[in-house]
Amino acid sequence: MQTNNHQIVDYSSILEKKYGKEGTAERAKFDEEAYAFYTSQILLDARKEAKMTQSELAKRINVTKSYISRIEKGVITPSVATFYRIINALGMRIEVVKPNL
């Protein structure tokens, strides 16, 4: 691990050592779990910012509180349709744009 004053400067080599090279099954599994966790934290933060309980959000999108809890813990990843329903219920929007190449 390369560090500079206790700051990591090469994340890719650390991930490669621990989870394998990009394109391997182990790395793909790690990436999927990382994205699920990241998504769960975005939704959790947005729900709290909206001052909404898990129960209130669940009621708005017609799911159980337990389902919202599992999403926020990163245990499950919602379908795209459910993700959009959650985003809408929280008063947010998603913008899909093409990158400038």
C-alpha positions as CSV (number, residue, x, y, z in Angstrom):
1,M,0.0,0.0,0.0
2,Q,1.4,3.4,-1.0
3,T,0.7,6.1,1.5
4,N,1.7,9.7,1.9
5,N,1.3,11.1,5.4
6,H,-1.2,8.3,6.1
7,Q,-3.2,9.1,3.0
8,I,-3.8,6.4,0.4
9,V,-2.6,7.4,-3.0
10,D,-3.2,4.3,-5.1
11,Y,-6.6,2.8,-4.5
12,S,-6.6,0.5,-7.5
13,S,-3.6,-1.5,-6.3
14,I,-5.2,-1.9,-2.9
15,L,-8.5,-3.1,-4.4
16,E,-6.6,-5.4,-6.8
17,K,-4.7,-7.0,-3.9
18,K,-7.8,-7.6,-1.8
19,Y,-10.5,-8.3,-4.5
20,G,-8.6,-9.2,-7.6
21,K,-8.1,-7.5,-10.9
22,E,-10.9,-5.7,-12.8
23,G,-12.9,-8.2,-14.8
24,T,-12.5,-11.1,-12.4
25,A,-15.6,-12.6,-10.7
26,E,-14.3,-11.6,-7.2
27,R,-13.8,-8.0,-8.3
28,A,-17.2,-7.9,-10.0
29,K,-18.8,-9.1,-6.7
30,F,-17.0,-6.5,-4.7
31,D,-18.0,-3.7,-7.2
32,E,-21.6,-4.8,-7.1
33,E,-21.6,-4.8,-3.3
34,A,-19.9,-1.4,-3.2
35,Y,-22.4,0.2,-5.5
36,A,-25.3,-1.3,-3.4
37,F,-23.8,0.2,-0.3
38,Y,-23.2,3.6,-2.0
39,T,-26.8,3.6,-3.3
40,S,-28.2,2.6,0.1
41,Q,-26.3,5.5,1.8
42,I,-27.6,8.0,-0.8
43,L,-31.2,6.9,-0.2
44,L,-30.7,6.9,3.6
45,D,-29.3,10.4,3.6
46,A,-32.1,11.6,1.3
47,R,-34.8,10.1,3.5
48,K,-33.4,11.7,6.6
49,E,-32.9,15.0,4.8
50,A,-36.6,14.8,3.8
51,K,-37.4,14.2,7.5
52,M,-39.3,11.1,6.6
53,T,-39.4,7.8,8.5
54,Q,-38.9,4.5,6.9
55,S,-42.5,3.7,7.6
56,E,-43.7,6.9,5.9
57,L,-41.5,6.2,2.8
58,A,-42.7,2.6,2.7
59,K,-46.3,3.7,2.8
60,R,-45.7,6.3,0.0
61,I,-44.3,3.6,-2.4
62,N,-46.5,0.7,-1.2
63,V,-43.8,-1.5,0.3
64,T,-43.0,-2.6,3.9
65,K,-40.8,-0.8,6.3
66,S,-38.6,-3.9,6.5
67,Y,-38.0,-3.6,2.7
68,I,-36.8,0.0,3.1
69,S,-34.6,-1.0,6.0
70,R,-33.0,-3.7,4.0
71,I,-32.3,-1.3,1.1
72,E,-30.8,1.2,3.5
73,K,-28.6,-1.4,5.0
74,G,-27.4,-2.5,1.6
75,V,-28.7,-6.0,2.1
76,I,-30.8,-5.8,-1.1
77,T,-30.7,-3.6,-4.2
78,P,-34.1,-2.2,-5.3
79,S,-35.2,-2.7,-8.9
80,V,-34.8,0.3,-11.2
81,A,-38.6,0.9,-11.0
82,T,-38.5,0.8,-7.2
83,F,-35.5,3.1,-7.1
84,Y,-37.3,5.6,-9.2
85,R,-40.4,5.4,-7.0
86,I,-38.2,6.0,-3.9
87,I,-36.5,9.0,-5.6
88,N,-39.8,10.5,-6.5
89,A,-41.3,9.9,-3.1
90,L,-38.3,11.8,-1.6
91,G,-38.8,14.7,-3.9
92,M,-35.7,14.1,-5.9
93,R,-35.0,13.4,-9.5
94,I,-32.5,11.6,-11.6
95,E,-30.8,13.1,-14.6
96,V,-29.3,10.9,-17.2
97,V,-26.8,12.7,-19.4
98,K,-24.3,11.6,-22.1
99,P,-20.7,12.3,-21.1
100,N,-18.7,14.8,-23.1
101,L,-16.2,12.9,-25.2
